Amino acid sequence: MEKPNLSYINDVASGDEEIKKTLINVIKSEFPEEKKEYYESLEKKDYKKIEENVHKLKHKISILGLEKSYELANKFEHNLREKDLNGVEDFEKILIAITIYLKTI
């Protein structure tokens, strides 16, 4: 599995440490809440809400340089439109990888 990284954030910040710090702080503050909402929606089997949660989390996946994971999340999001949970295991592995990574930065 690919590893989260700061490549995109470094590109956007263009060497400005304050911008980099701000972007990282936004991800660190938003991700846990979005992840919590995802799991709550999943528990309720609210497919529309799960899809919305995945859509929000997809942006964090992309920002953290996880291109293959973004594609998996995108497929999962499309499956949810058909009330199909195919891809849930892969998506949750992505969430775990991001959770662990955010503790290191």
VEXLUMLUM-710683 format. One record per atom (N, C-alpha, C): atom name; x, y, z. Coordinates in nm, 3 decimals. Example, Ala and Ser with C-alpha at 12.3 -4.5 7.8 and 13.67 -1.06 7.14 Angstrom:
# residues 2
R   miba      east     north        up
R      N     1.319    -0.569     0.780
R     CA     1.230    -0.450     0.780
R      C     1.320    -0.330     0.780
R      N     1.285    -0.225     0.708
R     CA     1.367    -0.106     0.714
R      C     1.290     0.003     0.787
END
This chain:
# residues 105
R   miba      east     north        up
R      N     0.084    -0.119     0.000
R     CA     0.000     0.000     0.000
R      C     0.088     0.125     0.000
R      N     0.046     0.224    -0.076
R     CA     0.123     0.348    -0.082
R      C     0.117     0.421     0.052
R      N     0.213     0.508     0.073
R     CA     0.225     0.580     0.200
R      C     0.186     0.727     0.181
R      N     0.113     0.782     0.278
R     CA     0.081     0.926     0.272
R      C     0.211     1.007     0.272
R      N     0.204     1.124     0.209
R     CA     0.321     1.211     0.204
R      C     0.277     1.357     0.193
R      N     0.374     1.445     0.202
R     CA     0.346     1.590     0.197
R      C     0.385     1.653     0.064
R      N     0.406     1.573    -0.039
R     CA     0.450     1.627    -0.168
R      C     0.356     1.736    -0.220
R      N     0.227     1.708    -0.221
R     CA     0.130     1.805    -0.272
R      C     0.130     1.931    -0.185
R      N     0.130     1.913    -0.056
R     CA     0.130     2.027     0.037
R      C     0.257     2.110     0.017
R      N     0.371     2.044     0.001
R     CA     0.496     2.117    -0.023
R      C     0.490     2.195    -0.154
R      N     0.429     2.136    -0.258
R     CA     0.414     2.207    -0.386
R      C     0.327     2.330    -0.370
R      N     0.215     2.314    -0.302
R     CA     0.122     2.426    -0.283
R      C     0.187     2.536    -0.199
R      N     0.258     2.497    -0.096
R     CA     0.320     2.595    -0.006
R      C     0.438     2.667    -0.070
R      N     0.497     2.608    -0.171
R     CA     0.611     2.670    -0.241
R      C     0.717     2.722    -0.144
R      N     0.749     2.643    -0.044
R     CA     0.855     2.682     0.049
R      C     0.810     2.769     0.165
R      N     0.683     2.810     0.164
R     CA     0.631     2.892     0.274
R      C     0.588     2.800     0.389
R      N     0.669     2.798     0.494
R     CA     0.644     2.707     0.606
R      C     0.512     2.737     0.677
R      N     0.472     2.862     0.676
R     CA     0.347     2.899     0.743
R      C     0.226     2.840     0.669
R      N     0.230     2.845     0.537
R     CA     0.123     2.785     0.456
R      C     0.121     2.634     0.476
R      N     0.238     2.574     0.474
R     CA     0.249     2.429     0.495
R      C     0.190     2.391     0.630
R      N     0.228     2.463     0.733
R     CA     0.179     2.437     0.868
R      C     0.027     2.452     0.875
R      N    -0.026     2.555     0.811
R     CA    -0.170     2.579     0.810
R      C    -0.244     2.463     0.743
R      N    -0.196     2.421     0.627
R     CA    -0.260     2.311     0.555
R      C    -0.258     2.181     0.637
R      N    -0.146     2.153     0.698
R     CA    -0.135     2.033     0.781
R      C    -0.231     2.041     0.899
R      N    -0.240     2.158     0.960
R     CA    -0.330     2.175     1.075
R      C    -0.477     2.159     1.035
R      N    -0.511     2.205     0.917
R     CA    -0.649     2.189     0.868
R      C    -0.681     2.041     0.852
R      N    -0.589     1.968     0.790
R     CA    -0.611     1.824     0.772
R      C    -0.619     1.753     0.906
R      N    -0.528     1.786     0.996
R     CA    -0.527     1.722     1.128
R      C    -0.654     1.752     1.208
R      N    -0.714     1.867     1.188
R     CA    -0.836     1.900     1.262
R      C    -0.961     1.844     1.194
R      N    -0.966     1.846     1.061
R     CA    -1.086     1.801     0.989
R      C    -1.094     1.649     0.975
R      N    -0.981     1.584     0.950
R     CA    -0.982     1.441     0.920
R      C    -1.047     1.357     1.030
R      N    -1.011     1.374     1.157
R     CA    -1.072     1.289     1.260
R      C    -1.225     1.303     1.267
R      N    -1.274     1.424     1.251
R     CA    -1.419     1.446     1.256
R      C    -1.487     1.384     1.134
R      N    -1.428     1.401     1.016
R     CA    -1.485     1.342     0.895
R      C    -1.483     1.190     0.903
R      N    -1.377     1.135     0.960
R     CA    -1.366     0.989     0.976
R      C    -1.474     0.940     1.072
R      N    -1.493     1.012     1.180
R     CA    -1.596     0.976     1.280
R      C    -1.734     0.978     1.215
R      N    -1.764     1.080     1.138
R     CA    -1.893     1.090     1.069
R      C    -1.911     0.975     0.971
R      N    -1.803     0.937     0.903
R     CA    -1.807     0.824     0.810
R      C    -1.850     0.697     0.883
R      N    -1.783     0.667     0.995
R     CA    -1.814     0.545     1.069
R      C    -1.956     0.548     1.127
R      N    -2.002     0.664     1.170
R     CA    -2.140     0.676     1.220
R      C    -2.240     0.648     1.108
R      N    -2.215     0.701     0.991
R     CA    -2.304     0.678     0.876
R      C    -2.300     0.532     0.834
R      N    -2.182     0.473     0.838
R     CA    -2.166     0.333     0.801
R      C    -2.245     0.243     0.897
R      N    -2.238     0.274     1.024
R     CA    -2.309     0.197     1.124
R      C    -2.460     0.201     1.100
R      N    -2.509     0.317     1.056
R     CA    -2.653     0.336     1.030
R      C    -2.694     0.285     0.891
R      N    -2.595     0.247     0.810
R     CA    -2.619     0.203     0.672
R      C    -2.691     0.313     0.591
R      N    -2.654     0.438     0.621
R     CA    -2.709     0.554     0.549
R      C    -2.620     0.578     0.428
R      N    -2.653     0.511     0.317
R     CA    -2.566     0.510     0.200
R      C    -2.540     0.650     0.144
R      N    -2.641     0.734     0.144
R     CA    -2.623     0.870     0.092
R      C    -2.522     0.946     0.178
R      N    -2.535     0.933     0.308
R     CA    -2.443     1.002     0.399
R      C    -2.303     0.942     0.392
R      N    -2.295     0.808     0.380
R     CA    -2.163     0.744     0.365
R      C    -2.095     0.799     0.241
R      N    -2.171     0.808     0.133
R     CA    -2.116     0.860     0.006
R      C    -2.064     1.003     0.025
R      N    -2.139     1.086     0.096
R     CA    -2.095     1.224     0.122
R      C    -1.967     1.225     0.205
R      N    -1.961     1.137     0.306
R     CA    -1.842     1.129     0.390
R      C    -1.720     1.087     0.307
R      N    -1.737     0.986     0.223
R     CA    -1.628     0.939     0.139
R      C    -1.582     1.051     0.047
R      N    -1.677     1.126    -0.007
R     CA    -1.642     1.237    -0.096
R      C    -1.554     1.339    -0.025
R      N    -1.589     1.373     0.097
R     CA    -1.509     1.469     0.175
R      C    -1.370     1.412     0.205
R      N    -1.367     1.287     0.247
R     CA    -1.239     1.224     0.283
R      C    -1.149     1.206     0.162
R      N    -1.208     1.190     0.045
R     CA    -1.131     1.174    -0.078
R      C    -1.036     1.291    -0.100
R      N    -1.078     1.408    -0.062
R     CA    -0.993     1.527    -0.080
R      C    -0.868     1.518     0.008
R      N    -0.885     1.470     0.129
R     CA    -0.769     1.452     0.218
R      C    -0.676     1.346     0.160
R      N    -0.734     1.240     0.105
R     CA    -0.655     1.132     0.045
R      C    -0.569     1.188    -0.068
R      N    -0.629     1.271    -0.150
R     CA    -0.558     1.332    -0.262
R      C    -0.448     1.427    -0.214
R      N    -0.480     1.510    -0.118
R     CA    -0.384     1.608    -0.066
R      C    -0.263     1.538    -0.004
R      N    -0.285     1.418     0.051
R     CA    -0.176     1.344     0.112
R      C    -0.104     1.253     0.013
R      N    -0.122     1.281    -0.115
R     CA    -0.044     1.215    -0.220
R      C    -0.077     1.070    -0.246
R      N    -0.194     1.027    -0.208
R     CA    -0.232     0.887    -0.223
R      C    -0.314     0.868    -0.352
R      N    -0.246     0.864    -0.464
R     CA    -0.314     0.859    -0.593
R      C    -0.393     0.730    -0.613
R      N    -0.333     0.615    -0.585
R     CA    -0.404     0.487    -0.601
R      C    -0.519     0.478    -0.502
R      N    -0.495     0.524    -0.382
R     CA    -0.600     0.522    -0.280
R      C    -0.715     0.613    -0.318
R      N    -0.685     0.725    -0.382
R     CA    -0.789     0.816    -0.430
R      C    -0.878     0.743    -0.529
R      N    -0.817     0.667    -0.620
R     CA    -0.894     0.592    -0.719
R      C    -0.983     0.488    -0.651
R      N    -0.928     0.420    -0.549
R     CA    -1.009     0.322    -0.474
R      C    -1.126     0.391    -0.405
R      N    -1.101     0.506    -0.345
R     CA    -1.206     0.582    -0.278
R      C    -1.312     0.628    -0.378
R      N    -1.268     0.667    -0.495
R     CA    -1.360     0.712    -0.599
R      C    -1.452     0.597    -0.642
R      N    -1.395     0.478    -0.662
R     CA    -1.475     0.361    -0.698
R      C    -1.574     0.327    -0.587
R      N    -1.526     0.333    -0.463
R     CA    -1.612     0.306    -0.349
R      C    -1.728     0.405    -0.345
R      N    -1.698     0.532    -0.368
R     CA    -1.802     0.635    -0.369
R      C    -1.908     0.603    -0.475
R      N    -1.864     0.561    -0.592
R     CA    -1.959     0.526    -0.699
R      C    -2.039     0.402    -0.662
R      N    -1.976     0.304    -0.597
R     CA    -2.048     0.183    -0.553
R      C    -2.158     0.219    -0.453
R      N    -2.130     0.315    -0.368
R     CA    -2.228     0.355    -0.267
R      C    -2.355     0.411    -0.329
R      N    -2.343     0.470    -0.447
R     CA    -2.462     0.522    -0.516
R      C    -2.558     0.410    -0.552
R      N    -2.504     0.289    -0.563
R     CA    -2.585     0.171    -0.593
R      C    -2.613     0.091    -0.465
R      N    -2.589     0.154    -0.350
R     CA    -2.605     0.087    -0.219
R      C    -2.520    -0.040    -0.210
R      N    -2.400    -0.028    -0.262
R     CA    -2.305    -0.139    -0.265
R      C    -2.183    -0.100    -0.182
R      N    -2.151    -0.182    -0.082
R     CA    -2.038    -0.153     0.006
R      C    -1.907    -0.213    -0.043
R      N    -1.904    -0.259    -0.168
R     CA    -1.780    -0.314    -0.224
R      C    -1.672    -0.206    -0.222
R      N    -1.563    -0.236    -0.155
R     CA    -1.453    -0.140    -0.142
R      C    -1.438    -0.085    -0.001
R      N    -1.530    -0.122     0.088
R     CA    -1.526    -0.068     0.224
R      C    -1.397    -0.107     0.296
R      N    -1.350    -0.231     0.276
R     CA    -1.229    -0.275     0.346
R      C    -1.107    -0.196     0.301
R      N    -1.093    -0.177     0.170
R     CA    -0.980    -0.098     0.118
R      C    -0.987     0.045     0.168
R      N    -1.107     0.102     0.169
R     CA    -1.123     0.240     0.214
R      C    -1.082     0.253     0.361
R      N    -1.120     0.157     0.441
R     CA    -1.087     0.164     0.582
R      C    -0.937     0.146     0.606
R      N    -0.870     0.070     0.522
R     CA    -0.723     0.059     0.531
R      C    -0.658     0.194     0.502
R      N    -0.715     0.265     0.408
R     CA    -0.665     0.400     0.374
R      C    -0.681     0.491     0.495
R      N    -0.798     0.487     0.558
R     CA    -0.822     0.571     0.675
R      C    -0.724     0.540     0.788
R      N    -0.695     0.413     0.807
R     CA    -0.600     0.373     0.910
R      C    -0.460     0.427     0.878
R      N    -0.419     0.414     0.752
R     CA    -0.287     0.463     0.711
R      C    -0.276     0.614     0.734
R      N    -0.381     0.687     0.701
R     CA    -0.379     0.833     0.720
R      C    -0.376     0.866     0.870
R      N    -0.455     0.797     0.948
R     CA    -0.460     0.820     1.093
R      C    -0.321     0.803     1.154
R      N    -0.255     0.695     1.118
R     CA    -0.119     0.669     1.168
R      C    -0.022     0.778     1.121
R      N    -0.032     0.814     0.994
R     CA     0.060     0.914     0.937
R      C     0.043     1.050     1.005
R      N    -0.082     1.090     1.029
R     CA    -0.106     1.222     1.088
R      C    -0.045     1.235     1.227
R      N    -0.025     1.123     1.295
R     CA     0.039     1.128     1.427
R      C     0.190     1.152     1.415
R      N     0.246     1.135     1.295
R     CA     0.391     1.148     1.277
R      C     0.431     1.287     1.225
R      N     0.334     1.365     1.181
R     CA     0.370     1.497     1.125
R      C     0.324     1.610     1.215
END
